[in-house]
Amino acid sequence: MINVKLDGISKSYTRGKTVLEPIDLEVKGGELFFLLGPSGCGKSTLLRIIAGFVKPDAGQIFFDGIDISNLTPEKRGAAMVFQSYALWPHMTVRENIAFGLEIQGIKDAEKERRITEALELVQLSDLTSRKPPSLSGGQQQRVALARAIVVSPKLLLLDEPLSNLDAKLRDSMRVEIRRICKEAQLTAIYVTHDRKEALSMADRIALLNCGNLQQVGTPREIYRHPTNVFSAGFIGDCNLLPGKVTKTSSRNCVIQTAAGLMVAENFSAGLRTGAEVTLMIRPEAISLGVGTINNFTACATDESFLGESGQWKLQGEGFQLNWLELNSRERSADNKVKFHIAAENIVVLDS
């Protein structure tokens, strides 16, 4: 399990158009680390730089403290799983998995032992003689994983590996890929634009936008404590309520908003009275009823019924919020309802 460190990695394909601003990152040994962001943000370019397929304009890459920036891809000890699987259609499952071992010159008993272990890890031991065209998308993805793992890579790189699968299969493969990476004790870097994939699988996430690193943290840290408006909106649905700070203390701050005075516990240490700010409130953090603080009244309208929950528009005087209600019930849009928000669930962002 190796540690990966990126020091000042930057890249431009054309003059004046930066794909990656200088990026510093560290991936710990054994982590399932995600590069998350919208299309075109530079995450796949960064993955290919780590793999050695693309040369950065500046910066260094270290594997366990050793500078590997100038090594060719085959000398870095990294294995990559592609979005398209890249399997040989004329080869059987066993032959596809064996291909990398044959390139390495591994033969006989050692070769068979590794193939058997890889097949057991991805739970494909009963499909060894099948060819890729006869396999489902999920089975092909497992073959691609086995082929990468069987060569005992120092680092596993995954470039949007689930994007070609249907929604239900993606859900099951998320669990499988995390299980496989953890059982094989791999350091893995995974690229995706799917926030649910990242939240459900990652140990830590690096969020990118327009080539810039926005935030690094665990899924819970980024979801509950985003550092800017982009992070707040990209990692999950949120309400952004503008306001002005009226009071601050070491424990909380008070903000005047269109929904009334709001007390928040999550704010930066340098926040000053009079500052224009934006409050980030997750739809599920809004609660029915009256609390000790942060109360407001609104009409619940335009429900989108999702089965286990309902998404509502809360229309108040001069403001509108989205509300996620578990086990939602039918209600009249004309009735005003009382709501409250816990101070710990409000994050104050710099406007």
Buried (B, 14 or more C-beta within 10 A) or exposed (E): BBBBBBBEBBBBEEEEEBBBBBBEBBBBBBBBBBBBBEEEBBBBBBBBBBBBEBEBBEBBBBBEEEEBBEBEEEEBBBBBBBBEBEBEEEBBBBBBBBBBBEEEEBEEEEBBEBBBEBBEBBBBEEBBEBBBEEBEBBBBBBBBBBBBBBBBBBBBBBBBBBBBBEEEBBBEBBEBBBEBBEEBEBBBBBBBBBBEBBBEBBBBBBBBBBBBBBBBBBBEBBBBBBBBBBBBEBBBEBBBBEBBBBEBEEEBBBBEBEBBBBBBBBBEEEBEEEBEBBBBBBBBBBBEEEEEBBBBBBBBBEBEEEEEBBBBBBBBEEBBBBBBBEEBEEBEEEEEBEBBBBBEBBBBBBE
